[in-house]
Amino acid sequence: MGLSVGIVGLPNVGKSTLFNALTKKQQAAAENYPFCTIEPNSAIVEVADSRLEALAEIAKPEQIIRATVEFTDIAGLVKGASKGEGLGNKFLANIRECDAILHVVRCFENEDIIHVQEGGNKSAPIDPVGDAQVIETELALADMEQLQRRYDRVSKEAKAKVQMRPEAEACAALLKHLEEGGSVRTFPRKEGDAILPVLKDLNFLTDKPVIFCANVSDDGVTGEGNHHVEALAEYARSHGAPLVVICAQMEADLAGLTDDEAKEFLQSYGLSESSLDRTINLAYHTLGLASYLTAGPKEVRAWTFRRGWKAPKCAGVIHTDFEKGFIRAQVVSFDDYIKYGGESGAREHGVLRPEGKEYEMKDGDVVEFLFN
């Protein structure tokens, strides 16, 4: 499943440093998964999942294959991008192709790096909430422009065609919502609403899930006691969005190390895991993704599916034939698989169960599919 996360932010906030860390991580892991050449501004990175090592202890496979997420580095945005300033329109088109947004915001002081004041290149005090608002506003303005065009067309048609009126009214309501400072993602909707086809067609920028990423300096990697981080966290909460604290510079240094060196390096900062791994995991779950697992002598593997998918569709992730000829799935929870030492132990204890076409797959299910 090729789902991607677009990394956005103002110039000089640490986007490129973060992306370099992701690229190093991709290169370090490239031999472990089917790999194809993609645009130089994209990195496919593995999702850290300790369950796979636990399965491998039992199944003794030749290799472990992890789930992956693609990150796309999008050129720095400036105020006025929705009107074509900077790389404006190209930038917005690139974000439109992504499934979610990782919004990097500078939360560190550094006299050598200018904090670009809006509307010019004057240096200004660090202002994470102001920075976040500049970008959110540009995305909302681009959405409003797109929506206005749709509304103008549909409202004209609605004068002659009664069936177009619900869509015209829905567009007007969404325009009002955006003008009042809302985002498309906070616009209420339910099944059958006239706005749904519009949302699908126009792929609004502010309808995409967003993760705010507070980039901090390496003398305060946890972000604790950093008032910039606290301000951004409050802003993220008010938007119903998650926040992750990351030190992009430290992650770039970390990405080139072996596992043992990385562990030691993290311990020297009093950390147990890389914030980059945490960000990748958060992105995976923000995209509505989960993993079911397979275990055998050849490989232990995490397979990506969308939450809510039923067993046949999940089987199709492995191969379309599995979905077409689906008979049933043999399922055991991860915890039970570990507890009873693998599939045969799970079967003996009656926790390996057959599931049919209506079964909704759970994150961490260990599965074997039977098919025609």
Residue, then its C-alpha position, 0 to 999 in steps of 0.5 A: m500500500g503506497l501511502s505517503v506523508g508529506i513533510v511541510g514547514l517554513p524555511n529553516v525549521g529543520k525539514s531537510t535535516l529530518f528528511n536526511a535522517l529518514t533517507k539514511k534510515q531508508q538506505a540502512a534498511a534497503e536490503n530488507y524489503p522489496f525496493c524500487t527507485i523513487e523520486p529523490n525527495s521521497a524516502i521509504v522507511e520501516v515501521a519499528d515493531s518489536r513484535l516481529e523480533a518476538l515472533a522470530e524468536i519462535a519461528k526462526p525465519e531466514q528474514i524479517i520484513r517490516a511494514t513501511v511508510e513513504f515520506t515526501d520532502i516538500a519545498g519550504l512554504v512561505k506566506g502567499a504560497s496559495k497565491g503562487e509565492g515561493l514555489g507556491n503552486k507546485f508545493l501545494a500540488n505535491i501536498r495534495e498527492c500525500d495522504a497525511i501531513l507532518h508539519v515541522v515547526r521550529c522550537f529551538e533558539n539558534e543565532d546562526i539560523i534566521h527565523v524568517q519573519e513573514g513577508g520578508n527576511k527579517s530575523a524575528p523571535i521564535d514563534p511556533v504557533g505563529d509559524a504553524q498558523v502561517i502554513e495552516t492559513e496557506l493550506a486553508l486559502a488554497d482549499m477555499e479557492q478550489l471550493q469557491r470554483r466548485y461552488d460557482r459552477v454548482s450554484k449556477e447549475a442548481k438554478a436549472k437542476v433541482q438535484m444540484r441544490p444539496e451540493a450547492e448548499a453543502c459547498a456554501a456551508l463549508l466555505k463559511h466554515l473555512e472563512e470562520g477559520g475552521s479546517v475541512r477536517t473539522f467540518p461535520r459530515k455523515e454518510g450520504d451527505a452532499i459534501l462527500p463527493v466534493l471532498k473526494d473529488l477535491n482532495f482538500l489540503t486541510d482535510k488530511p490528517v496532520i501531525f505536528c512535529a516540534n523540532v528541538s535542539d540537542d541540549g533538550v531532546t525531550g522538549e521538557g520545560n521548553h515553552h515553545v514546545e508547550a505552546l505548540a502542544e496546546y495549539a495541536r490539542s486545539h486542532g485535535a492533532p497529535l504532537v511529536v517532539i523530535c531533535a532532527q539533528m540528533e536523529a540525522d547523527l543517529a541514523g548512520l549508526t549500527d543498532d548497538e551504537a544507536k542504543e548506546f547513543l540514545q542512552s547517553y541522552g537518557l532515551s530508550e527509543s529514537s523519536l524518529d521511530r516514534t514519528i514513523n509509528l505515529a504517521y503509520h497509525t495516523l494514516g489509519l493503518a495497522s499490521y497483521l503478521t505472518a510467521g514461518p521458516k522463510e520470513v516473519r512479516a508485517w503486512t499493512f492493511r487499513r483499519g476496518w478491513k475484513a479478512p478477504k481484503c487483507a488476504g489480497v494484500i499478500h496476493t490478489d488470488f488470496e482474496k479471490g479464492f479466500i476460504r478462511a483465515q486461521v487467526v491467533s492473537f500475537d499475545d497467545y502466539i507468544k504465550y503458547g510458543g507458536e502455532s502448534g501450541a496455540r492450536e493445542h490450547g484452543v486459541l487458534r481459531p478459524e475466521g470467515k469472510e466477515y471477520e474484521m482483522k485486528d492489529g497484531d493478528v498472526v494469520e495464515f490464509l487458506f484459499n482456492 
